[in-house]
Amino acid sequence: MTCKEYMETLADQLSFIPEQQRKAILDYYQEMVEDRMEDGMDELSAVAAMESPADIAERLKAEDSFPKEETVEKGDESLTDEAMRFSSLAGSLLRTFEDLEKAGSVTPPEPPVSPEPPVPPEPVSENWGDAVERMVDSSTEHSGIDAEELGDEISDAVQRMVDSTKEFKDFFQRHTTETMDGEYEKKTFTCPASTVRAIRLLTWEMPIRVSACEGNDLTLIYYTCDDDPYEMNLDDGTLTLERVNSVNRGSRFTFSMLGGIIRMGWNKSAPTVELFLPRDALVDLLAHASNASVKVSGCQALCEVDVKTNNSRIEVGDLSCMNLTCASSNGRLVVKNVRSRQRLSCRTSNSRIEANALRSGGDMHLTTSNNHIDGRNLQTFGNLTITSSNGGVVAEDCAAKGELRMASSNGRVEVWRSDASAVLLKTSNGSIRGTLPGSQQDWAIDSHTSNGRNSLPKQQPGRKTLSVRTSNGTIDLHFEQE
């Protein structure tokens, strides 16, 4: 069966699913087939390794989680196409929890405002990493698909679907704004930026936004209430905002992927902490949120920048600093247009890293455990390291004064028009491909693969080091001057 025939059969089998959701599911399986073909499988083998359309349809019918099509009022222009695709799914979930409420399983919400807010479901206790692992084990047992390969595909699909809920989540929060404002007391603090040497923002569920502003004063806007108390103080040049009682209240927004369907849960909404800094303020910035997103942008003279969150997204852009550290346990990192005079480090455990137009005077590290890394237009005077345990890694238009190291245990390694004094590429169960500058004679080559084609000589002398290693994949590297 060809890919086209497989997708047409699957579309017929899924006719019971509303159109927008059916399209999202078809896109997911189309991409799964294409990924297998990119990894070296021919079209017929890639399709044969997939779950049959009938089995997919039967499994989704058994879940019975697909609502009827819903429309969005024309007046709400801020609700995006992605939000509309997820709104019908969320509606089904919310109606389920309304049934539980009638049975006494869910605490009733506050009296509705206009428009009527959705009824928040209880948070899902199972994290998506555990759910993916369980799905991989189950799918492998029944289909014979390689567990590590399927885990990589599911991880990437989960991340795309979670990112797609962002607009819907914003829409949901608009309906809970009045309740939130009634619970939290808004506070504003302003002082000359010259009196502050370091800023420490430590939140639990409150998102953090740091932006550049004109003038010479910094402004901090934060919120506090009885069951979520925060205090701010300025002591010896250090401005600190932190939660008075660090007891975990539970997550404001949680998700997991069970049987191919996103499960979403909301607790009490938390407002956003906002810090406005003069564009040229010379301060150290620490912004840590346990279960909320962090975004830093626009500042051009920061010193040490340390951004961290456990279960959400980090965005850093249009920034200049001395050192930059970004870390998340289960959230995507998006870092663009950043200049670090010394070190730059980005790491996450179960999500994608997108790095674009980064400059560093020292070493640059991009690391994730179970997803992909896209590095584009990266330049460093030190070593550039891009590693993932179970995802593909890409370096495009990159340059390192020292070494370029790229490694993955179970994913592809791609290097395009990237240069360094030494290029070291390694993966265990994936292909290695790309184009390097200069001619093949410029490179001292050491290459090896156990089960695949190799476009390089095994050994060759040269001026720059090129080491390429894979166990179960092809090596397809070429040179610009061939």
C-alpha positions as CSV (number, residue, x, y, z in Angstrom):
1,M,0.0,0.0,0.0
2,T,1.4,3.4,-0.9
3,C,1.3,6.4,1.4
4,K,-1.5,8.0,-0.6
5,E,-3.6,4.9,-0.4
6,Y,-2.9,4.5,3.3
7,M,-4.0,8.1,4.0
8,E,-7.1,7.8,1.8
9,T,-8.1,4.6,3.6
10,L,-7.5,6.2,7.0
11,A,-9.6,9.3,6.1
12,D,-12.5,7.0,5.1
13,Q,-12.2,5.0,8.4
14,L,-12.2,8.3,10.4
15,S,-15.3,9.8,8.8
16,F,-17.0,9.7,12.2
17,I,-14.6,12.4,13.6
18,P,-15.3,16.1,13.0
19,E,-13.4,17.6,10.0
20,Q,-10.9,19.8,11.9
21,Q,-9.9,17.1,14.3
22,R,-9.8,14.5,11.6
23,K,-7.4,16.7,9.6
24,A,-5.1,17.0,12.7
25,I,-5.0,13.3,13.1
26,L,-4.3,12.7,9.4
27,D,-1.5,15.2,9.5
28,Y,0.0,13.4,12.4
29,Y,0.0,10.0,10.7
30,Q,1.2,11.5,7.4
31,E,4.2,13.0,9.2
32,M,4.9,9.7,10.9
33,V,5.1,7.9,7.5
34,E,7.4,10.7,6.1
35,D,9.7,10.5,9.1
36,R,10.2,6.8,8.5
37,M,11.0,7.4,4.9
38,E,13.5,10.2,5.9
39,D,15.2,7.6,8.1
40,G,15.9,5.4,5.1
41,M,12.8,3.2,4.8
42,D,11.2,2.9,1.3
43,E,7.5,4.0,1.0
44,L,5.9,0.5,1.1
45,S,8.0,-0.6,4.1
46,A,7.2,2.7,6.0
47,V,3.5,2.2,5.4
48,A,3.6,-1.5,6.4
49,A,5.2,-0.6,9.7
50,M,2.2,1.7,10.5
51,E,-0.8,0.8,12.5
52,S,-3.7,-0.3,10.2
53,P,-6.4,2.3,9.5
54,A,-9.0,0.0,10.8
55,D,-7.2,-0.5,14.1
56,I,-6.7,3.3,14.5
57,A,-10.4,3.9,13.9
58,E,-11.5,1.2,16.3
59,R,-9.2,2.6,19.0
60,L,-10.5,6.1,18.6
61,K,-14.1,5.0,18.5
62,A,-13.6,3.2,21.8
63,E,-12.4,6.4,23.4
64,D,-15.6,8.2,22.2
65,S,-14.0,11.6,23.0
66,F,-14.9,13.5,19.8
67,P,-17.6,16.2,20.1
68,K,-19.7,17.6,17.3
69,E,-18.3,20.5,15.3
70,E,-18.5,23.8,17.1
71,T,-18.2,27.3,15.7
72,V,-16.7,30.5,17.0
73,E,-18.5,33.7,17.0
74,K,-17.3,36.1,14.3
75,G,-16.9,38.9,16.9
76,D,-14.0,37.1,18.7
77,E,-11.3,37.8,16.1
78,S,-8.5,37.0,18.6
79,L,-9.4,33.3,18.6
80,T,-6.9,31.8,16.1
81,D,-7.4,28.8,13.8
82,E,-5.4,26.6,16.2
83,A,-7.6,27.7,19.0
84,M,-10.7,26.8,17.1
85,R,-9.3,23.3,16.3
86,F,-8.9,22.6,20.0
87,S,-12.0,24.4,21.3
88,S,-14.3,21.6,20.3
89,L,-12.1,19.0,22.1
90,A,-12.0,21.2,25.2
91,G,-15.8,21.6,25.1
92,S,-16.2,17.9,25.3
93,L,-13.8,17.7,28.2
94,L,-15.6,20.5,30.1
95,R,-19.0,18.8,29.5
96,T,-17.6,15.6,31.0
97,F,-16.6,17.5,34.1
98,E,-20.0,19.1,34.3
99,D,-21.5,15.6,34.6
100,L,-19.0,14.8,37.4
101,E,-20.0,18.0,39.1
102,K,-23.6,16.9,39.2
103,A,-22.5,13.7,40.8
104,G,-20.6,15.6,43.5
105,S,-17.1,14.8,42.2
106,V,-16.1,18.4,41.3
107,T,-16.4,21.5,43.4
108,P,-18.8,24.0,41.6
109,P,-17.1,27.1,40.2
110,E,-17.8,30.7,41.2
111,P,-21.0,32.2,39.8
112,P,-20.6,32.7,36.0
113,V,-19.7,36.1,34.5
114,S,-20.7,37.1,31.0
115,P,-19.7,35.3,28.8
116,E,-20.1,32.2,31.0
117,P,-16.7,30.8,31.8
118,P,-15.9,27.1,31.2
119,V,-16.0,24.8,34.1
120,P,-12.4,23.9,35.0
121,P,-11.7,20.1,35.1
122,E,-9.5,18.6,37.8
123,P,-5.8,18.4,36.9
124,V,-4.5,15.2,35.4
125,S,-2.1,13.5,37.7
126,E,-0.2,11.5,35.2
127,N,2.6,13.5,33.5
128,W,3.0,13.2,29.7
129,G,6.4,11.7,29.9
130,D,5.0,8.7,31.8
131,A,2.0,8.5,29.4
132,V,4.3,8.5,26.4
133,E,6.4,5.7,27.9
134,R,3.3,3.6,28.6
135,M,2.0,4.2,25.1
136,V,5.4,3.2,23.6
137,D,5.4,-0.1,25.6
138,S,1.8,-0.8,24.6
139,S,2.2,0.1,20.9
140,T,5.4,-2.0,20.6
141,E,3.7,-5.0,22.1
142,H,0.9,-5.0,19.6
143,S,2.5,-3.6,16.4
144,G,6.1,-4.6,16.4
145,I,7.2,-1.0,15.8
146,D,10.6,0.0,17.3
147,A,9.9,1.5,20.7
148,E,12.6,4.1,20.6
149,E,11.6,5.3,17.1
150,L,8.0,5.5,18.1
151,G,8.8,7.3,21.3
152,D,10.6,10.0,19.4
153,E,7.7,10.4,17.0
154,I,5.1,10.6,19.9
155,S,7.3,13.0,21.9
156,D,7.5,15.4,18.9
157,A,3.8,15.0,18.2
158,V,2.8,15.8,21.8
159,Q,5.0,18.9,21.8
160,R,3.3,20.2,18.6
161,M,-0.2,19.6,20.0
162,V,0.7,21.2,23.3
163,D,2.1,24.3,21.6
164,S,-1.1,24.4,19.5
165,T,-3.2,24.8,22.7
166,K,-1.5,28.0,23.6
167,E,-4.0,30.3,21.8
168,F,-6.9,28.3,23.3
169,K,-5.5,28.6,26.8
170,D,-5.2,32.4,26.3
171,F,-8.9,32.4,25.2
172,F,-9.9,30.4,28.2
173,Q,-8.0,32.8,30.6
174,R,-9.9,35.8,29.1
175,H,-13.1,34.3,30.5
176,T,-11.6,34.0,34.0
177,T,-10.1,37.4,34.2
178,E,-12.8,38.9,36.5
179,T,-12.5,36.0,39.0
180,M,-8.7,36.3,39.0
181,D,-8.8,40.1,39.6
182,G,-11.2,39.6,42.4
183,E,-8.9,37.1,44.2
184,Y,-5.5,38.8,43.7
185,E,-4.4,42.3,44.8
186,K,-2.3,44.0,42.2
187,K,0.8,45.8,43.4
188,T,3.2,48.1,41.5
189,F,6.8,49.0,42.5
190,T,8.9,51.6,40.7
191,C,12.5,52.8,41.5
192,P,15.5,54.1,39.6
193,A,17.2,51.2,37.8
194,S,20.6,52.6,38.9
195,T,19.8,51.6,42.6
196,V,19.4,47.9,41.7
197,R,22.3,45.5,41.0
198,A,20.4,42.2,40.9
199,I,16.8,41.1,40.4
200,R,15.4,37.8,41.7
201,L,11.9,36.7,40.6
202,L,10.8,33.4,42.2
203,T,7.2,32.4,41.4
204,W,5.3,29.1,41.6
205,E,2.4,29.3,39.1
206,M,2.7,32.9,38.0
207,P,4.1,33.4,34.5
208,I,7.0,35.9,34.3
209,R,7.5,38.5,31.6
210,V,10.5,40.7,31.4
211,S,10.5,43.5,28.8
212,A,12.6,46.5,27.9
213,C,11.3,50.0,28.4
214,E,12.3,53.6,27.8
215,G,13.5,55.9,30.6
216,N,15.6,55.3,33.7
217,D,13.1,53.6,36.1
218,L,12.3,49.9,36.5
219,T,8.7,48.9,37.2
220,L,7.6,45.6,38.8
221,I,4.0,44.6,38.7
222,Y,3.0,41.6,40.8
223,Y,0.0,40.1,42.6
224,T,-0.7,38.6,46.0
225,C,-3.6,37.0,47.8
226,D,-4.3,35.0,51.0
227,D,-3.8,31.6,49.4
228,D,-1.0,32.6,47.1
229,P,1.0,35.2,49.0
230,Y,4.0,37.1,47.5
231,E,6.3,39.6,49.0
232,M,8.7,42.1,47.3
233,N,11.7,43.7,49.0
234,L,14.8,45.7,48.0
235,D,17.8,45.0,50.2
236,D,21.3,46.2,49.5
237,G,20.7,46.6,45.8
238,T,18.9,43.2,45.3
239,L,15.3,43.3,44.3
240,T,13.5,40.1,45.3
241,L,10.0,38.8,44.6
242,E,9.1,35.5,46.1
243,R,6.2,33.4,47.4
244,V,5.9,33.7,51.2
245,N,4.7,30.1,51.6
246,S,6.3,27.7,49.1
247,V,3.8,24.9,49.7
248,N,2.7,23.4,46.3
249,R,-0.9,24.4,45.5
250,G,-1.0,22.2,42.4
251,S,-0.6,23.1,38.8
252,R,-2.6,25.8,37.1
253,F,-2.5,24.1,33.7
254,T,-1.7,20.4,33.2
255,F,-1.8,18.0,30.3
256,S,-1.1,14.5,29.3
257,M,-1.5,12.4,26.1
258,L,-3.6,9.3,26.6
259,G,-4.7,7.2,23.6
260,G,-3.7,10.0,21.2
261,I,-5.9,12.6,22.8
262,I,-4.7,15.6,24.8
263,R,-6.2,15.8,28.3
264,M,-6.3,19.3,29.8
265,G,-6.9,20.5,33.3
266,W,-7.1,23.9,34.9
267,N,-6.9,25.0,38.5
268,K,-7.2,28.6,39.7
269,S,-5.8,31.0,37.2
270,A,-2.7,33.0,38.2
271,P,-1.9,36.4,36.8
272,T,1.5,37.4,35.1
273,V,4.4,39.0,36.9
274,E,5.7,41.8,34.7
275,L,9.1,43.5,35.0
276,F,9.9,46.5,32.8
277,L,13.6,47.3,32.7
278,P,15.4,50.2,30.9
279,R,16.9,48.8,27.8
280,D,20.5,49.5,28.9
281,A,20.1,48.5,32.6
282,L,23.2,46.8,34.0
283,V,21.8,44.1,36.4
284,D,21.9,40.4,37.1
285,L,18.5,38.8,36.3
286,L,17.2,35.5,37.8
287,A,13.7,34.5,36.8
288,H,12.5,31.1,38.1
289,A,8.9,29.8,37.8
290,S,8.0,26.3,38.9
291,N,4.9,25.7,36.8
292,A,4.6,28.7,34.5
293,S,6.2,30.2,31.4
294,V,9.0,32.7,31.4
295,K,9.7,35.3,28.7
296,V,12.6,37.8,28.6
297,S,13.1,40.2,25.7
298,G,14.5,43.5,24.5
299,C,17.2,44.2,27.2
300,Q,20.6,45.0,25.8
301,A,23.0,45.3,28.7
302,L,22.2,42.6,31.2
303,C,24.9,40.8,33.1
304,E,24.1,37.3,34.4
305,V,20.8,35.9,33.1
306,D,19.4,32.8,34.7
307,V,15.9,31.6,33.4
308,K,14.3,28.5,34.6
309,T,10.9,26.7,34.8
310,N,10.0,23.1,35.5
311,N,6.9,22.5,33.4
312,S,6.4,25.2,30.9
313,R,7.9,27.2,28.0
314,I,10.8,29.6,28.0
315,E,11.2,32.4,25.4
316,V,14.3,34.6,25.2
317,G,14.8,37.1,22.4
318,D,16.5,40.3,21.3
319,L,18.8,40.1,24.2
320,S,22.4,41.0,25.0
321,C,24.1,39.8,28.2
322,M,27.3,38.5,29.8
323,N,26.1,34.9,30.4
324,L,22.8,33.2,29.6
325,T,21.4,30.0,31.2
326,C,18.0,28.7,30.2
327,A,16.6,25.5,31.7
328,S,13.3,23.7,31.7
329,S,12.3,20.2,32.7
330,N,9.3,19.7,30.4
331,G,8.9,22.8,28.3
332,R,10.0,24.1,24.9
333,L,12.9,26.6,24.7
334,V,12.8,29.3,22.0
335,V,15.9,31.4,22.0
336,K,16.4,33.9,19.2
337,N,18.6,36.9,18.4
338,V,20.8,36.7,21.6
339,R,24.3,37.9,22.1
340,S,26.2,36.5,25.1
341,R,29.7,37.9,25.7
342,Q,30.8,34.7,27.4
343,R,28.8,31.5,28.0
344,L,25.4,30.4,26.6
345,S,23.6,27.3,27.8
346,C,20.1,26.0,26.9
347,R,18.8,22.6,28.3
348,T,15.5,20.9,28.7
349,S,14.5,17.3,29.3
350,N,11.4,16.4,27.3
351,S,10.9,19.1,24.7
352,R,12.2,20.8,21.7
353,I,14.9,23.5,21.5
354,E,14.7,26.2,18.8
355,A,17.8,28.3,18.6
356,N,18.3,31.0,16.0
357,A,20.8,33.8,15.5
358,L,22.8,33.3,18.7
359,R,26.3,34.6,19.3
360,S,28.6,33.8,22.2
361,G,32.2,34.6,23.1
362,G,32.6,31.3,25.0
363,D,31.1,27.8,24.7
364,M,27.5,27.3,23.6
365,H,25.5,24.2,24.7
366,L,22.1,23.1,23.5
367,T,20.9,19.9,25.2
368,T,17.6,17.9,25.5
369,S,16.8,14.4,26.4
370,N,13.7,13.3,24.5
371,N,13.1,15.7,21.6
372,H,14.6,17.6,18.7
373,I,17.1,20.5,18.6
374,D,17.0,23.0,15.7
375,G,20.1,25.2,15.7
376,R,20.3,27.8,13.0
377,N,22.8,30.7,12.4
378,L,24.8,30.0,15.6
379,Q,28.2,31.5,16.1
380,T,30.7,31.0,19.0
381,F,34.3,31.7,19.7
382,G,34.3,28.5,21.9
383,N,32.9,25.1,21.3
384,L,29.4,24.4,20.0
385,T,27.7,21.3,21.5
386,I,24.3,20.1,20.3
387,T,23.1,16.9,21.9
388,S,19.8,14.9,22.3
389,S,19.3,11.4,23.7
390,N,16.2,10.5,21.7
391,G,15.6,13.2,19.0
392,G,17.2,14.6,15.9
393,V,19.7,17.5,16.0
394,V,20.2,20.1,13.3
395,A,23.0,22.7,12.8
396,E,22.5,25.0,9.8
397,D,24.7,27.9,8.9
398,C,26.7,27.6,12.2
399,A,30.3,28.4,13.0
400,A,32.5,27.6,15.9
401,K,36.1,28.7,16.6
402,G,36.6,25.5,18.5
403,E,34.8,22.1,18.0
404,L,31.3,21.5,16.7
405,R,30.0,18.4,18.5
406,M,26.6,16.9,17.6
407,A,25.3,13.7,19.1
408,S,22.1,11.7,19.5
409,S,21.4,8.2,20.7
410,N,18.3,7.5,18.7
411,G,17.8,10.3,16.2
412,R,19.1,11.9,13.0
413,V,22.2,14.2,12.9
414,E,22.1,17.0,10.2
415,V,24.8,19.5,9.6
416,W,24.3,22.1,6.8
417,R,26.9,24.7,5.7
418,S,28.4,24.7,9.2
419,D,32.1,25.0,10.0
420,A,34.5,24.5,12.9
421,S,38.1,23.5,13.6
422,A,36.8,20.0,14.2
423,V,33.4,18.5,13.4
424,L,32.4,15.5,15.5
425,L,29.1,13.8,14.6
426,K,27.7,10.7,16.4
427,T,24.5,8.8,16.7
428,S,23.6,5.2,17.5
429,N,20.4,4.5,15.6
430,G,20.0,7.3,13.0
431,S,21.3,8.7,9.8
432,I,24.0,11.4,9.5
433,R,23.7,13.8,6.5
434,G,24.5,17.3,5.4
435,T,26.9,19.5,3.5
436,L,30.2,20.9,4.8
437,P,32.2,23.9,3.5
438,G,35.3,23.5,1.3
439,S,36.4,20.3,-0.4
440,Q,36.7,16.8,0.9
441,Q,40.5,17.1,0.8
442,D,40.3,19.8,3.5
443,W,39.2,17.3,6.1
444,A,41.0,14.6,8.0
445,I,38.2,12.0,7.9
446,D,37.4,9.1,10.2
447,S,34.0,7.6,9.5
448,H,32.2,4.4,10.3
449,T,28.7,2.9,10.1
450,S,27.7,-0.7,10.8
451,N,24.5,-1.1,8.9
452,G,24.1,1.6,6.2
453,R,25.7,3.4,3.2
454,N,28.7,5.6,3.7
455,S,29.4,8.5,1.3
456,L,32.8,9.2,3.0
457,P,36.1,7.3,3.0
458,K,36.8,5.4,6.2
459,Q,40.1,7.2,6.7
460,Q,41.7,10.3,5.0
461,P,44.3,12.8,6.0
462,G,43.5,16.5,6.0
463,R,43.8,19.9,7.7
464,K,40.6,19.9,9.8
465,T,39.1,17.0,11.8
466,L,35.9,15.3,10.7
467,S,34.8,12.3,12.8
468,V,31.5,10.6,11.8
469,R,30.0,7.6,13.7
470,T,26.7,5.7,13.5
471,S,25.7,2.1,14.2
472,N,22.4,1.7,12.4
473,G,22.1,4.4,9.8
474,T,23.5,5.9,6.6
475,I,26.2,8.5,6.3
476,D,25.4,11.0,3.5
477,L,27.8,13.9,3.8
478,H,28.9,16.1,0.9
479,F,31.1,19.1,0.4
480,E,30.3,22.5,-1.2
481,Q,33.3,22.3,-3.5
482,E,32.8,18.9,-5.1
